[in-house]
Amino acid sequence: MSTSNTKSPTKTIDVRGLYCPEPVFRTKIEMEKLAIGDMIKIVADDPESEEDVSLWAKRNGHELLSVNKDNKDLEFLIKKAK
């Protein structure tokens, strides 16, 4: 994991209440709007999101900076790589 996660995310999206595949779909849409090097924070509550979003980021060449659990919420910080 990178230390660059101390920077604030460029964009934050809240996908709580949405279930697979919506969190990944919404992340993809918002990521396409960002510049390379920008970061997005995703807040989700679907337990499947932990694996789904992590795998999506890896498959698409982005850097998963962190995954934090806060009760039922999951917070992802992803840096756009391409």
C-alpha positions in Angstrom: 0.0 0.0 0.0 1.2 3.5 -0.7 1.8 6.4 1.6 0.1 8.7 -0.9 -3.3 7.9 0.8 -2.6 10.8 3.1 -3.8 13.1 0.3 -7.4 13.9 0.1 -9.4 12.0 -2.6 -10.4 13.9 -5.7 -13.8 12.4 -5.6 -15.9 10.6 -3.0 -18.9 8.4 -3.9 -21.4 6.8 -1.5 -22.8 3.5 -2.8 -24.3 2.4 0.5 -27.6 0.6 -0.1 -26.5 -0.7 -3.5 -25.5 -4.3 -4.2 -23.4 -6.1 -6.7 -22.7 -5.1 -9.4 -23.8 -1.4 -8.7 -20.8 -0.4 -6.5 -18.3 -1.5 -9.1 -20.4 0.0 -12.0 -20.7 3.4 -10.2 -16.9 3.3 -9.4 -16.1 2.7 -13.0 -18.3 5.6 -14.2 -16.7 8.0 -11.8 -13.2 6.7 -12.3 -13.5 7.5 -16.1 -14.1 11.2 -15.2 -10.8 11.4 -13.2 -7.3 12.3 -14.4 -4.4 9.9 -14.0 -3.1 10.2 -10.4 -6.4 11.3 -9.0 -7.9 9.4 -6.1 -11.4 8.2 -5.5 -12.9 7.2 -2.2 -15.8 4.7 -2.3 -18.1 4.1 0.7 -20.1 0.9 0.5 -22.0 -1.4 2.8 -22.4 -4.5 0.6 -20.1 -7.1 2.1 -19.3 -8.4 -1.4 -17.9 -5.0 -2.3 -14.7 -5.7 -0.5 -13.7 -8.4 -3.0 -15.6 -6.9 -6.0 -14.1 -3.4 -5.9 -10.6 -4.7 -4.9 -10.6 -7.1 -7.9 -12.0 -4.5 -10.3 -9.2 -2.0 -9.3 -6.5 -4.7 -9.8 -7.9 -5.9 -13.1 -8.0 -2.4 -14.5 -4.5 -1.5 -13.4 -5.5 1.0 -10.7 -3.7 1.2 -7.3 -5.8 0.2 -4.3 -4.3 2.4 -1.6 -6.5 1.3 1.3 -9.6 -0.6 2.4 -11.0 0.3 5.8 -13.9 -1.3 7.7 -16.1 0.9 9.9 -18.9 -1.2 11.4 -20.8 -2.3 8.3 -19.2 0.4 6.0 -16.3 -0.3 3.8 -14.1 2.6 2.6 -11.9 2.2 -0.4 -9.2 4.6 -1.6 -8.1 4.0 -5.2 -5.6 5.9 -7.3 -6.2 6.1 -11.0 -3.3 4.6 -12.9 -4.5 4.9 -16.5 
